[in-house]
Amino acid sequence: MIILDRQHPIRNPDGPAITQEVDKTIVVADFEFRRDLEKHSAYVRRDGPSAYPTARWAFDEIVCGSWVVIRFPAGEVEKPEVGRFHSLCQPDMDEIDIADHFFRQVLERHVDGNGDPARFVTWGGDYKDNEVLRRVAMCWGVTVPPQLRNTTENCPLRLDLCQDCYTDEIKGLHLSEYAFAQGLPGKAIPARQVTRHVLAGDWKRVEEQCAGDVLLTAILAVRRLATCGEIGQTGKACTRAVIDRFCERTPTDYTRMWAQWRKENLGHREILTCRGR
């Protein structure tokens, strides 16, 4: 367990970080999917023995998208500005609605202090999410936002944290695996159970899982950026701010668990609130 409030820390986790010259902004997002087995079956019938027998991500349909926008102000500012956790989900929105809103109202709208597009942060996005977003755009006939136009892994407008810690020996880590290794709580439900809730149309559970993955990814992202000296706020201050914002959602067992974890691990410097979405 990592104790951030130990009595005699090696270095003060609340101390000043680097001097940040320009405002920086990130968009952290996650998506949940439903695999279109009927469309895959039609492809297999058409291509016969030449067809790939197992449905892969090309047949994944977006059923939920969640994101949060985090701005790191320049200068001596203690904590970042964390926006609300937003979600669009079935049955109210289909995948074109979700992708369209995410493209136009999120990725294309938010910029850094120098006018560059906000950095798009995911966990495993380079392996599936980003390709599915591009597939939707191809079917829809539109140009994707700048963050998705460069398909190389080292695109400066994107940060895939799973790819960032990938090694040939262990390959990619799981999000929950890396979170637990840092002493953080895990997902709302085990990852393998999400498909069952999607097929059952339990959209509240699907949405909370998606938003919870955004929370975990956001915490790991701000810690990574602070550790690498890319932002002017400490990882501890950023973690506090992200969790506090998440706990403003409508209370559930999952938000209450995070509120308790925050209280036990990060102190009482800010008051947790639950004002709803």
N, C-alpha and C positions, 0 to 999 in steps of 0.2 A: 504493500500500500504506500502511495506517495503522500507524505504529510506536508502540505504547503504552509501550515501554520506552526511548524515545529518551533520550540522555544529558542534555539540558537541556530537559525538557518545559515548555510554556507554563504549565501548572498541574500540580501533583502528582496523578496519577491514583490514587494510594493515599492521598491526604489525606482528612481528615474531610469527610463530606457534610453534608446538612442534619440538623437534629434531628428525629427521627421520634417523634411522641407516642404513637401507637397501633400495635399489631401489624397488619400487612397481609398478606393472602394472595391469591395468584393461582393459578388452574388453567389451565395451557397444554395445549391438546389439538389433535389433528389426526385426520382420518378418511380412509380410502381406500374406494373404491366400485367396484361392478360394475353396469353399466347393464343393466337388464332389457329386452332387446330383444323377447323373446317377449310380454311384457305390453304393450309399446308397439305391436307388430304387431296384437295383439288390439284395441286401441283404434282403430288406423287402419282395420281391417276393419269395425268397428262404425260409426265416424263417416264413413268414406268420404272424399269430397272436402273435408269440413269439418275433418278431422283435421290437426293440425300434423304435417308429414311427417318431421321429425327428432326422435329421442328426446332429451329434455332432463332436467334434474336431478330432476324429479318421479319419474322411473323409475330413479333411482340407489339401489342397495341397499348399505348399509354392510357391508363385509367385514373391516374392521380399524379399531380405535380405539386411539390411544396418548395418554398424558397424563403430566404431571408437576405436582406441587403444590409451590409455592415460598412460603415464609413469610419475611417481612421483619420481624424483631423490632424493637420500639421501643427507644429509647435508643442508646447508643454501642456498637453491635455491628458488627464488621468485615464480616461476610458473611452472606448469607441462609441459611436452612435449606432445602436442596433435597431433596425426597423422591426415591424411586426412580422411574425411568421405567417405567411400566406399559403393557402392551398386551394387548388381547383381540382374537383374530383367528380367522377361518375356518381350518380346518374345525371347530375345537373350539366356536366360538360363532357363532350367527347374529346378524342385526342387532338383534333384540329383546333377546337376551342382552347384547349390547354396550351398547345404549342403556340398558337397565334398570340394569346395574351402574354405568354412568357417571352416570346420574341419581341413584340412591339412595346409592351408596357414595362418590361424588366430589363432584358439585356440591351435593348437599343436606347433605353432612357437614362440609365445610370452611368456616370462617368467619373474619372479621377479629377483631381484639381487641375491637371494639365490638359484636360479635355479628352484623354484616351478612354476607350470603353472600360467599364468596370471589369475586373478579373473574374472569370467564371470558375467557381470551385466546386468540385464533385469528389465523391469517393467511388472509383470504378467507372467514372463517366467515359473515359477513353475506351473502355471495353464494351459498353453497350449504350448507355443513355444518350451520349452525343450522336452516335450513329443512328439511333432510332429517331432522334430529333431531325437529323438530316434526311432520313427516309420520309418522314412526314412532310417536310418541306419539298422534297422532290415530287411526291404525289400531289401536293397542293399547288406546285408550280411557283414557288417564291424563293427569293434569295435569303439565306439565313443571316443572322446578325454577325458582326465581325468576329466575335469570339469563336464561332463555329466554322468559319471559312477556311482557316488554316488547319489542315488535318494532321499535322505533325505533332508528335508527343510533347515537344518542347516549345509549343506555341506560348509566347509571353502573355497572351490574353486569357490563358486557362491554367488551372492548377488541378491536376487529378492526384489527390493525396495517396490513393492506392498505387498509382504508377510511380509516384514520388519515392515510395519506400519499397519498390519492387526489386528483387534480386533474382539472379538466375537459379540460385540454390533453393530458395523457399517460395519463389514466385510472388504472387500478390497476397497480402494479408486480408482477412475479413475485417470489416468495419468494427463489429462488436469485439473481435479479438484484440485489435489495437487499442480500442477504448478501455477494455478491462485491464490491459497491460499498463495503462496510464492511471489506473485507479478510478476510472469513471464507471457509472452504471451503464448497462447495455441497452439494447433495443426494447421497444415496448412489448414485442412478441418475438419469438425466435424466427429467423428469416425464412425457414422452410415452411412456416405456417401461413405466410402471407397469401400464397396461391389459394389456399382453402378459403380464406376470407374474401378474396376477390371473386371466386366462383360462387360463393354464397351471397354475394352482394352486400356484405357487411362493410359498408363504405366508411362508417365512423372508425372502425378498427384499422382499415386500410389507410385512411387519412392520418390517424395518429401515428401509425408506423412510419409513414412517409415523412411527416413533420419531425418525428423523433430522430430519424436518420439525418435530417438536415441539422438538427441540434447537435448531434454527435460530430458530424462533419464540420460544423462551424466551430465547435470548441477545438477540435484538432487543428483546424486551419489557423485560427488566431494564435494558438500556441506555437505552431510551426513558424508563422510569420514573425512572431515576437522573438523566438529562439534564433532565427536566422537574421535578425536585425533589420527586417523590412518595414516594421511599423514602430511608432514611438510610444506605444503603450505596453505594459507588461502582460505576460500570458495570464497571470492571476487576475488582473483587473479585467481583461477581456473575457475570461471564463465567467467571472461574476456577472458581467453585463449581459452576456448571451443567455445564461441560465435565468437571470431575472426577467428578461424579456419573454422567454419561453413560458415561464410560470405565470404570465399574465393571460394565458389561454384559459378557456373554460376548465375549471378544475376536474381532474380525473385522478385515478390511482397513479398514473404515470407522472403527471405534473406534481402531485403531492410527494412522490418518491424523490423527484429532482429537488423540490424545495427543501426536503429534509436533508438530502445529501449536501446541498449548498450550505445549509446552516451548520452542519457538522464539520465540513471540510474547508469552507472559505470564510467563515466568520460572519459577523453581524453588521458590516459597515453600511450596507444598504438594506432597506426593508423590502421583503418579498411581498408582492401583491398578486391578487387574482381578480383582475377587473374584467375578464372575458375577452373574447376575440375582437 
